[in-house]
Amino acid sequence: KLLTGIFEMPQSTPYYGIIKESGLLPIKELIVEKKIILFYDLLTSKKERTARKVLKVQMEREYEKCWYSELKELANEYQIDLLNIKENTKTEWKRYVKDKIIKKVEKKMEQECKKRKLRFIEGDKFERKKYVNDTNVIDCKRIMRARLNMVRLRENYKRAHESTLCEGCELYEETTEHVLECERYQFLTGRNQASYDLNNLNVENLRQIGNYLETVEEIKERHII
C-alpha cells in the first residue's frame, strides 16, 4: 500500500511490478540490510562499547533466542556468510550484503513476472527505469500503469466486464497490446498509424504511450466510441 500510494497506482497493482520498475528494495529487505550492516558496525566498534560486548557474548554462548540468533537466521535465508565480515572493509561488506539481497529479490521477481499481468517487464533488469527519474509525477504514473497492465481496459479488469472484446473495434480482446494498435482507437484519438512499443524504454516513446492510453480511457468513460 505504501508503494502504490507513493506512485499513485491502483491498490491492486502487482507489488513486485512496482519494485522492478522503481528499483526500490522491498521493506523487508531494507530492514535486513540495515540489521546486517549494524552487525558490522558493532563488531568493528571499540572493545569497550557495551553493545559490542553484548553481541560478543551472544555469539560465544549461542543463545537460542537473541538478536544474534535472529540475525543468523536472516543471513542464512539470504546466503550471507557472517564469518566473512573480518575480510571486508565496510564498503566491501555493504556491497556484498546488498548483492546477496538483490539476488534473492531478483529470484522472487523472476517468479512473479511470469504472470501474464507483468509480461511487459519480464525480461527487464531490476533497476530504476529511466522514466521514473526523467518524467514528472503524472507521466510517471501513466507509464507505470501501462507497463504493469493497470490501464482500465476490459482484459486488464476481467471481473468488471461480461465481455473482454475491444469496445472500439469489437474484433479482438481488449488487451494493452491490442489497444496500442487498434485502428478504431487510433482514429478516435487522432493518432492514426502511430507505432507504440511498451518494451522500448525510450522515455519519449513511453510518454506518448501513457498519454495515448489515458486518452483511450477518457473516450471509454465518455462512451463516445
Short mmCIF file of the C-alpha atoms (twelve columns), coordinates in Angstrom:
data_MODEL
# 
_entry.id   MODEL 
# 
loop_
_atom_site.group_PDB 
_atom_site.id 
_atom_site.type_symbol 
_atom_site.label_atom_id 
_atom_site.label_alt_id 
_atom_site.label_comp_id 
_atom_site.label_asym_id 
_atom_site.label_seq_id 
_atom_site.Cartn_x 
_atom_site.Cartn_y 
_atom_site.Cartn_z 
_atom_site.pdbx_PDB_model_num 
ATOM 1   C CA . LYS A 1   0.000   0.000   0.000   1 
ATOM 2   C CA . LEU A 2   2.899   2.335   0.709   1 
ATOM 3   C CA . LEU A 3   4.366   1.987   -2.784  1 
ATOM 4   C CA . THR A 4   1.008   2.183   -4.543  1 
ATOM 5   C CA . GLY A 5   0.394   5.415   -2.623  1 
ATOM 6   C CA . ILE A 6   3.799   6.886   -3.490  1 
ATOM 7   C CA . PHE A 7   3.368   6.193   -7.205  1 
ATOM 8   C CA . GLU A 8   -0.414  6.840   -7.156  1 
ATOM 9   C CA . MET A 9   -1.158  3.391   -8.542  1 
ATOM 10  C CA . PRO A 10  -4.330  1.300   -8.089  1 
ATOM 11  C CA . GLN A 11  -4.301  -0.787  -4.898  1 
ATOM 12  C CA . SER A 12  -4.398  -3.996  -6.964  1 
ATOM 13  C CA . THR A 13  -1.130  -3.183  -8.768  1 
ATOM 14  C CA . PRO A 14  1.334   -6.122  -8.511  1 
ATOM 15  C CA . TYR A 15  3.796   -5.285  -5.718  1 
ATOM 16  C CA . TYR A 16  6.827   -6.755  -7.442  1 
ATOM 17  C CA . GLY A 17  5.951   -4.891  -10.614 1 
ATOM 18  C CA . ILE A 18  6.377   -1.565  -8.826  1 
ATOM 19  C CA . ILE A 19  9.568   -2.861  -7.174  1 
ATOM 20  C CA . LYS A 20  11.087  -3.811  -10.512 1 
ATOM 21  C CA . GLU A 21  10.178  -0.557  -12.242 1 
ATOM 22  C CA . SER A 22  11.291  1.680   -9.382  1 
ATOM 23  C CA . GLY A 23  14.442  -0.221  -8.458  1 
ATOM 24  C CA . LEU A 24  13.471  0.004   -4.779  1 
ATOM 25  C CA . LEU A 25  14.127  -2.866  -2.393  1 
ATOM 26  C CA . PRO A 26  11.078  -4.264  -0.577  1 
ATOM 27  C CA . ILE A 27  10.660  -3.012  3.011   1 
ATOM 28  C CA . LYS A 28  11.632  -6.397  4.482   1 
ATOM 29  C CA . GLU A 29  14.904  -6.448  2.552   1 
ATOM 30  C CA . LEU A 30  15.719  -2.878  3.564   1 
ATOM 31  C CA . ILE A 31  15.370  -3.886  7.221   1 
ATOM 32  C CA . VAL A 32  17.521  -6.988  6.698   1 
ATOM 33  C CA . GLU A 33  20.204  -4.884  5.025   1 
ATOM 34  C CA . LYS A 34  20.244  -2.361  7.890   1 
ATOM 35  C CA . LYS A 35  20.486  -5.127  10.522  1 
ATOM 36  C CA . ILE A 36  23.421  -6.845  8.857   1 
ATOM 37  C CA . ILE A 37  25.257  -3.560  8.323   1 
ATOM 38  C CA . LEU A 38  24.662  -2.783  12.009  1 
ATOM 39  C CA . PHE A 39  26.243  -6.136  12.836  1 
ATOM 40  C CA . TYR A 40  29.405  -4.993  11.039  1 
ATOM 41  C CA . ASP A 41  29.383  -1.652  12.855  1 
ATOM 42  C CA . LEU A 42  29.034  -3.310  16.249  1 
ATOM 43  C CA . LEU A 43  31.645  -5.968  15.645  1 
ATOM 44  C CA . THR A 44  34.222  -3.451  14.429  1 
ATOM 45  C CA . SER A 45  33.496  -0.825  17.070  1 
ATOM 46  C CA . LYS A 46  35.616  -0.106  20.169  1 
ATOM 47  C CA . LYS A 47  36.050  -3.060  22.523  1 
ATOM 48  C CA . GLU A 48  34.712  -1.115  25.497  1 
ATOM 49  C CA . ARG A 49  31.385  -0.397  23.782  1 
ATOM 50  C CA . THR A 50  28.563  -2.073  25.721  1 
ATOM 51  C CA . ALA A 51  26.565  -3.126  22.646  1 
ATOM 52  C CA . ARG A 52  29.662  -4.826  21.213  1 
ATOM 53  C CA . LYS A 53  30.245  -6.711  24.480  1 
ATOM 54  C CA . VAL A 54  26.636  -7.954  24.484  1 
ATOM 55  C CA . LEU A 55  26.931  -9.103  20.875  1 
ATOM 56  C CA . LYS A 56  30.187  -10.960 21.566  1 
ATOM 57  C CA . VAL A 57  28.557  -12.793 24.496  1 
ATOM 58  C CA . GLN A 58  25.587  -13.784 22.298  1 
ATOM 59  C CA . MET A 59  27.983  -15.071 19.633  1 
ATOM 60  C CA . GLU A 60  30.102  -17.051 22.073  1 
ATOM 61  C CA . ARG A 61  27.268  -18.599 24.100  1 
ATOM 62  C CA . GLU A 62  24.965  -19.199 21.120  1 
ATOM 63  C CA . TYR A 63  21.679  -18.350 22.850  1 
ATOM 64  C CA . GLU A 64  18.616  -19.714 21.054  1 
ATOM 65  C CA . LYS A 65  16.606  -16.507 21.237  1 
ATOM 66  C CA . CYS A 66  18.594  -13.315 20.967  1 
ATOM 67  C CA . TRP A 67  19.455  -10.631 18.431  1 
ATOM 68  C CA . TYR A 68  22.401  -12.578 17.027  1 
ATOM 69  C CA . SER A 69  20.455  -15.834 16.618  1 
ATOM 70  C CA . GLU A 70  17.777  -13.957 14.671  1 
ATOM 71  C CA . LEU A 71  20.488  -12.350 12.583  1 
ATOM 72  C CA . LYS A 72  22.000  -15.745 11.763  1 
ATOM 73  C CA . GLU A 73  18.625  -16.963 10.511  1 
ATOM 74  C CA . LEU A 74  18.294  -13.933 8.257   1 
ATOM 75  C CA . ALA A 75  21.844  -14.333 6.991   1 
ATOM 76  C CA . ASN A 76  21.153  -17.979 6.192   1 
ATOM 77  C CA . GLU A 77  17.974  -17.052 4.319   1 
ATOM 78  C CA . TYR A 78  19.924  -14.643 2.093   1 
ATOM 79  C CA . GLN A 79  23.040  -16.850 1.939   1 
ATOM 80  C CA . ILE A 80  25.184  -14.230 3.668   1 
ATOM 81  C CA . ASP A 81  28.308  -15.505 5.402   1 
ATOM 82  C CA . LEU A 82  28.618  -13.566 8.662   1 
ATOM 83  C CA . LEU A 83  32.087  -15.016 9.269   1 
ATOM 84  C CA . ASN A 84  33.241  -13.265 6.106   1 
ATOM 85  C CA . ILE A 85  32.995  -9.920  7.878   1 
ATOM 86  C CA . LYS A 86  36.629  -9.712  9.006   1 
ATOM 87  C CA . GLU A 87  37.892  -9.917  5.435   1 
ATOM 88  C CA . ASN A 88  35.979  -6.865  4.233   1 
ATOM 89  C CA . THR A 89  36.067  -3.119  4.641   1 
ATOM 90  C CA . LYS A 90  32.700  -1.556  5.460   1 
ATOM 91  C CA . THR A 91  32.232  -0.517  1.825   1 
ATOM 92  C CA . GLU A 92  33.005  -4.048  0.634   1 
ATOM 93  C CA . TRP A 93  30.702  -5.535  3.262   1 
ATOM 94  C CA . LYS A 94  27.813  -3.262  2.269   1 
ATOM 95  C CA . ARG A 95  28.284  -4.203  -1.384  1 
ATOM 96  C CA . TYR A 96  28.478  -7.910  -0.534  1 
ATOM 97  C CA . VAL A 97  25.304  -7.770  1.577   1 
ATOM 98  C CA . LYS A 98  23.372  -5.730  -0.989  1 
ATOM 99  C CA . ASP A 99  24.361  -8.075  -3.831  1 
ATOM 100 C CA . LYS A 100 23.130  -11.095 -1.857  1 
ATOM 101 C CA . ILE A 101 19.837  -9.398  -1.002  1 
ATOM 102 C CA . ILE A 102 19.274  -8.252  -4.585  1 
ATOM 103 C CA . LYS A 103 19.958  -11.770 -5.844  1 
ATOM 104 C CA . LYS A 104 17.172  -13.149 -3.650  1 
ATOM 105 C CA . VAL A 105 14.773  -10.357 -4.632  1 
ATOM 106 C CA . GLU A 106 15.514  -10.954 -8.319  1 
ATOM 107 C CA . LYS A 107 14.696  -14.643 -7.911  1 
ATOM 108 C CA . LYS A 108 11.326  -13.759 -6.388  1 
ATOM 109 C CA . MET A 109 10.659  -11.165 -9.106  1 
ATOM 110 C CA . GLU A 110 11.508  -13.694 -11.801 1 
ATOM 111 C CA . GLN A 111 8.748   -15.936 -10.479 1 
ATOM 112 C CA . GLU A 112 6.240   -13.088 -10.141 1 
ATOM 113 C CA . CYS A 113 6.977   -11.644 -13.592 1 
ATOM 114 C CA . LYS A 114 5.987   -14.895 -15.264 1 
ATOM 115 C CA . LYS A 115 2.405   -13.890 -14.547 1 
ATOM 116 C CA . ARG A 116 0.626   -12.538 -17.622 1 
ATOM 117 C CA . LYS A 117 -0.053  -9.219  -15.886 1 
ATOM 118 C CA . LEU A 118 3.679   -8.428  -15.807 1 
ATOM 119 C CA . ARG A 119 4.555   -9.634  -19.312 1 
ATOM 120 C CA . PHE A 120 5.975   -6.260  -20.410 1 
ATOM 121 C CA . ILE A 121 8.672   -6.252  -17.725 1 
ATOM 122 C CA . GLU A 122 9.506   -9.983  -17.522 1 
ATOM 123 C CA . GLY A 123 12.985  -9.779  -19.061 1 
ATOM 124 C CA . ASP A 124 13.981  -6.392  -17.646 1 
ATOM 125 C CA . LYS A 125 16.782  -5.803  -15.152 1 
ATOM 126 C CA . PHE A 126 15.981  -4.950  -11.554 1 
ATOM 127 C CA . GLU A 127 16.883  -1.279  -11.645 1 
ATOM 128 C CA . ARG A 128 15.175  2.091   -11.553 1 
ATOM 129 C CA . LYS A 129 13.864  2.751   -15.037 1 
ATOM 130 C CA . LYS A 130 14.929  5.983   -16.696 1 
ATOM 131 C CA . TYR A 131 11.363  7.265   -16.990 1 
ATOM 132 C CA . VAL A 132 10.971  7.155   -13.184 1 
ATOM 133 C CA . ASN A 133 13.734  9.752   -12.854 1 
ATOM 134 C CA . ASP A 134 13.156  11.717  -16.058 1 
ATOM 135 C CA . THR A 135 9.400   12.351  -16.075 1 
ATOM 136 C CA . ASN A 136 7.015   14.293  -13.856 1 
ATOM 137 C CA . VAL A 137 4.631   12.569  -11.441 1 
ATOM 138 C CA . ILE A 138 1.727   12.475  -13.910 1 
ATOM 139 C CA . ASP A 139 3.731   10.985  -16.790 1 
ATOM 140 C CA . CYS A 140 5.489   8.513   -14.485 1 
ATOM 141 C CA . LYS A 141 2.129   7.255   -13.205 1 
ATOM 142 C CA . ARG A 142 0.731   6.904   -16.727 1 
ATOM 143 C CA . ILE A 143 3.770   4.985   -17.949 1 
ATOM 144 C CA . MET A 144 3.897   2.662   -14.961 1 
ATOM 145 C CA . ARG A 145 0.197   1.873   -15.261 1 
ATOM 146 C CA . ALA A 146 0.744   0.976   -18.917 1 
ATOM 147 C CA . ARG A 147 3.849   -1.145  -18.264 1 
ATOM 148 C CA . LEU A 148 2.116   -3.065  -15.454 1 
ATOM 149 C CA . ASN A 149 -1.165  -3.513  -17.340 1 
ATOM 150 C CA . MET A 150 -3.167  -1.379  -14.934 1 
ATOM 151 C CA . VAL A 151 -4.849  0.794   -17.596 1 
ATOM 152 C CA . ARG A 152 -8.648  0.473   -17.329 1 
ATOM 153 C CA . LEU A 153 -9.154  -1.934  -20.239 1 
ATOM 154 C CA . ARG A 154 -11.513 -4.908  -20.344 1 
ATOM 155 C CA . GLU A 155 -8.786  -7.576  -20.441 1 
ATOM 156 C CA . ASN A 156 -6.924  -5.933  -17.559 1 
ATOM 157 C CA . TYR A 157 -10.039 -5.908  -15.368 1 
ATOM 158 C CA . LYS A 158 -11.880 -9.039  -16.489 1 
ATOM 159 C CA . ARG A 159 -14.068 -9.359  -13.398 1 
ATOM 160 C CA . ALA A 160 -15.659 -5.968  -14.040 1 
ATOM 161 C CA . HIS A 161 -16.857 -6.866  -17.555 1 
ATOM 162 C CA . GLU A 162 -19.048 -9.542  -19.101 1 
ATOM 163 C CA . SER A 163 -17.029 -9.407  -22.314 1 
ATOM 164 C CA . THR A 164 -13.342 -8.701  -22.885 1 
ATOM 165 C CA . LEU A 165 -13.796 -7.796  -26.554 1 
ATOM 166 C CA . CYS A 166 -12.431 -4.395  -27.567 1 
ATOM 167 C CA . GLU A 167 -15.078 -1.674  -27.205 1 
ATOM 168 C CA . GLY A 168 -13.541 0.118   -30.143 1 
ATOM 169 C CA . CYS A 169 -13.415 -2.450  -32.943 1 
ATOM 170 C CA . GLU A 170 -15.283 -5.352  -31.264 1 
ATOM 171 C CA . LEU A 171 -12.978 -7.788  -33.056 1 
ATOM 172 C CA . TYR A 172 -10.144 -8.627  -30.653 1 
ATOM 173 C CA . GLU A 173 -9.531  -8.983  -26.935 1 
ATOM 174 C CA . GLU A 174 -9.110  -5.555  -25.350 1 
ATOM 175 C CA . THR A 175 -5.537  -6.063  -24.170 1 
ATOM 176 C CA . THR A 176 -2.997  -3.286  -23.782 1 
ATOM 177 C CA . GLU A 177 -1.167  -4.555  -26.875 1 
ATOM 178 C CA . HIS A 178 -4.304  -4.510  -28.986 1 
ATOM 179 C CA . VAL A 179 -5.406  -1.051  -27.890 1 
ATOM 180 C CA . LEU A 180 -1.976  0.315   -28.836 1 
ATOM 181 C CA . GLU A 181 -2.596  -0.749  -32.432 1 
ATOM 182 C CA . CYS A 182 -6.413  -0.689  -32.649 1 
ATOM 183 C CA . GLU A 183 -7.353  1.364   -35.726 1 
ATOM 184 C CA . ARG A 184 -10.622 2.497   -34.171 1 
ATOM 185 C CA . TYR A 185 -8.980  3.878   -31.024 1 
ATOM 186 C CA . GLN A 186 -6.171  5.435   -33.031 1 
ATOM 187 C CA . PHE A 187 -8.757  7.188   -35.184 1 
ATOM 188 C CA . LEU A 188 -10.747 8.435   -32.188 1 
ATOM 189 C CA . THR A 189 -7.596  9.774   -30.515 1 
ATOM 190 C CA . GLY A 190 -6.288  11.386  -33.710 1 
ATOM 191 C CA . ARG A 191 -3.198  9.173   -33.734 1 
ATOM 192 C CA . ASN A 192 -3.677  7.278   -36.986 1 
ATOM 193 C CA . GLN A 193 -0.904  4.791   -37.875 1 
ATOM 194 C CA . ALA A 194 1.014   5.534   -34.683 1 
ATOM 195 C CA . SER A 195 3.579   2.895   -33.706 1 
ATOM 196 C CA . TYR A 196 3.889   2.099   -29.993 1 
ATOM 197 C CA . ASP A 197 6.130   -0.396  -28.203 1 
ATOM 198 C CA . LEU A 198 5.994   -0.810  -24.408 1 
ATOM 199 C CA . ASN A 199 9.236   -2.801  -24.455 1 
ATOM 200 C CA . ASN A 200 11.070  0.215   -25.881 1 
ATOM 201 C CA . LEU A 201 12.247  2.104   -22.785 1 
ATOM 202 C CA . ASN A 202 12.902  5.360   -24.636 1 
ATOM 203 C CA . VAL A 203 11.337  7.957   -22.350 1 
ATOM 204 C CA . GLU A 204 9.605   9.932   -25.095 1 
ATOM 205 C CA . ASN A 205 8.153   6.735   -26.562 1 
ATOM 206 C CA . LEU A 206 6.782   5.732   -23.149 1 
ATOM 207 C CA . ARG A 207 5.421   9.229   -22.515 1 
ATOM 208 C CA . GLN A 208 3.453   9.108   -25.781 1 
ATOM 209 C CA . ILE A 209 2.090   5.676   -24.886 1 
ATOM 210 C CA . GLY A 210 0.997   6.896   -21.461 1 
ATOM 211 C CA . ASN A 211 -0.781  9.911   -22.949 1 
ATOM 212 C CA . TYR A 212 -2.437  7.805   -25.648 1 
ATOM 213 C CA . LEU A 213 -3.773  5.190   -23.205 1 
ATOM 214 C CA . GLU A 214 -5.108  7.864   -20.870 1 
ATOM 215 C CA . THR A 215 -6.976  9.399   -23.807 1 
ATOM 216 C CA . VAL A 216 -8.408  5.962   -24.618 1 
ATOM 217 C CA . GLU A 217 -9.635  5.667   -21.026 1 
ATOM 218 C CA . GLU A 218 -11.340 9.057   -21.305 1 
ATOM 219 C CA . ILE A 219 -13.034 8.010   -24.554 1 
ATOM 220 C CA . LYS A 220 -14.299 4.804   -22.925 1 
ATOM 221 C CA . GLU A 221 -15.604 6.687   -19.875 1 
ATOM 222 C CA . ARG A 222 -17.439 9.216   -22.042 1 
ATOM 223 C CA . HIS A 223 -18.904 6.449   -24.245 1 
ATOM 224 C CA . ILE A 224 -18.009 8.224   -27.496 1 
ATOM 225 C CA . ILE A 225 -16.746 5.126   -29.305 1 
# 
